[in-house]
C-alpha cells in the first residue's frame, strides 16, 4: 500500500503545482500586461501638455495679446522632444478662428502675439493651444483658456446668460458605487448659475423619511458624508442653498454585491491609507495598483476573505508630485473601483520676485530681480515668462489658473475646475481636504483603466512635427490616388530650389524639414510612376483643422466688475486715440500698430532655404582662388571629411566622408552636374554650404546620399519665372511660422520724445524669456507709466527636470503726471 500511496502523491504534486500556478498566474499576468502597456505608452506614444501664459485675462478690440507657450511631456513635464511647432487659435463662441498662430518652439517653449481686430465684437473667446501630436489623444487634451474682449455691453450679456441656468447637484460615491451593507463615503458637488460652485448644506433621508446624517460643503459647493446603505432602501438628500431655497435630489442606487475602496491621503503627511471591504460570499484574489506619471509606482495582489477588510499604508515617498490613480481590479482586469489622490512632495520651483523699491514715481525706472531655487535651496537656471500689469485696470483671478495648477492638476482632470490656484497656495489641512473632495468629483482623462488592461493604444493619425511640412495628394482627374508617383517642389524668389518625393499607396506626399516665417509661394508638380502628367491633379492639404470650444467651458464669474471694466475701456480708448493723433515717432507705436515690429533700424532679410542647417558654411572671402578655375579646387583642405581630387585637365571630383556616391551639387537650389561647375565663376559665389550629415541632407531625397554641396551666387535683381498653373502643376501658398513681434517698452528718460503724451498702458512690461543664470537670478528693467496705481508682476516657468514655478509681486506707483 505504501508504494501505491507514494505513487498517488507523486501524481498529486504536479496537479497541486498546476492549481497553484492557475491561482497565481492571472495576478502576475495582469501586472505584466499593465507594466508592458505603460512602458510602451511612455516610450512610443508619450502624450504632450501645453500651457500658455498671457499678459492679461481680458482685452479691448485693437489691443495686443502677448503670450508664451510651454510644450512638455505629459507624464514627466520635461520639455517635449516630439513637437517643435505650436498652434494657438483664438476662437469665438461658434468655434470660428478669429486669429491663428503657428509658432516655432525651441526646447519646448514658444513666444507669440495676437493683435485683436479693431472691429472684434465684445464677448467671450477661447484661446486653444495644441500640437499636431496632441490631436491623436483628443481635443480634451488641448489647453483652453477663456479670453474676454470688453465692450459697453459685455457685462449685461453675461448676466442675462447666467440667470437662465439652474443649480445642479451630483453625488460621487468613493471608488465608483454605493454597496449595500458597507459604509460608503459619498462626495457631492453643487454647481449654481453661471457654472460656479455654491455653498450648500443639507441632510440625507431614507425612503421612510428617517434622517441619517447632515452635511455641508467645505469649499465651492464640494464636500462629503458617510452612508451605510441598507438592502431595499432608497435615499435622497434635502439640500438648502445659501439663499434659503430647499431642493431634493435622489442618491444613486446601492449595488447588492461589490467592493468599496477608501483612500485617506489627508490625515498623515507621509502615508496613504487604503482600505478595501466587500460583501461577496467567497474569497477572491484582487489587484491594487497605484499609477503616477504614466508609470506603475505601486502594485499589490491579495485575497479578501468574506467579512474581512484589507488595510494597507503606502508611502507617499514612492510617488512623484502630481495625481496618483489607485485602482482596484479583479485578476482578469475587470475594474472594480478607482480613486484619484494628489501627492505633493513640495519639490516645485521656489520663485521670488523683488523690486528695488516699494513705491515708484510715474515714469520712473523699475529694477526687478527674479530668483529661482529648487527644493534643496540650490539655484536653478531656466527660462521664465514675465508680465507686469496695472493692477487696478487688470484684475487677475486671485485663485485662477497658473502653470503649476494646470500642469500638475487640471490638465489631468475632466471638466472645468474652479479656482485651481487655491489648491496650491498653502499646505494646510483645509486645502488638503478641499483637494480631496475635488478629486473625488472629477474623473481622469488621459487613458482609461480598460484601455490599459486590454492593451488598447490610441490610433495615431498625426505625426509629431519637428519642422514645417508641405503636404497633399496626387490624384487622377477621377479622384483616384496615384501611387509611387513623383512630386516636385520648387521655390521662386531670390534663390530657386527644388526637392522631390514619392507618393505612397494613397497618393499622399509630404515635404518636410522647412523652416521659414510668413507665407511663401511654392510650385508643386506631379507625375505618375511612368513620368506622365496628363489627367493628373495635385490637391494640397490646406491646414483647415480648427478645434472646437470644449463643452465644459470656463464660467463667466471672474469677469471684471463694472467699475474696473469702465476704467479699463476708458484708459484703452484714450491711449489708442492719443496714438492716432501723434506722429510716427510716438514711442508706443510698437504696442498699438500691428504692422510695426520694433526690432532694429533696418529689416534683415533671411533667404528661404530648404535645409535648416548646414554642417559647414564658407563665404567667398574664406576661399582661395582656384588656379584651374574650377570652384571645387578651392575647397581642397577647407572642409573636414571632404576629399577633392583631380580627375582630368581642369576637372575635379569630390567625395564626402568616403561615400561612393558623388555629392548632390546645387547652384541656387538647382541641381547641376559635376562638369557644369567648370563654367561657374568663383567671383560670382557668395557662399558655399556643405551638408555632410545624413539627417540634414535627407530633405533632398536619394540624390543626396553622398551629401550636398550647395553654391549660392549673387543673383539680385533677376526676374522671376512665372509658372502657368494647371491641374498637375499648381502654385501653392505655403504657410510658415507666424511673425513674432518684440514687446516695446518705452524709455521715459530725459531723451524721451513723448514727454507730453499720456502713457496709460494696462500691460506695462512683457518679456517671454527671462533667463536665470547659474546663481538662479535674472534682472529686468522698465519704466512705470502715468497712472497713480499699483502694479502686479507674474513670473511663470518650468525647469528642465519638469518642476513648474510661479512668482508674484505687487508694488505701488505714486504718479503725479496726469495731475499736472
PyMOL commands that set and color helices and strands:
alter all, ss='L'
color gray80, all
select helices_A, chain A and resi 2-45+133-137+139-141+154-163+193-195+316-318+403-408+410-412+420-424+429-441+449-454+562-581+589-592+620-622+631-635+675-679+682-684+694-704+817-819
alter helices_A, ss='H'
color red, helices_A
select strands_A, chain A and resi 48-54+58-59+64-73+85-91+97-104+109-115+123-130+143-149+168-173+183-191+200-206+211-216+222-228+235-241+246-250+259-264+271-278+284-292+295-304+309-315+322-330+335-343+350-355+359-361+365-373+383-390+468-476+486-491+497-502+508-514+519-527+536-540+616-619+642-648+651-656+664-667+670-672+685-691+708-713+729-735+763-771+777-783+789-798+804-814
alter strands_A, ss='S'
color yellow, strands_A
deselect
rebuild
show_as cartoon
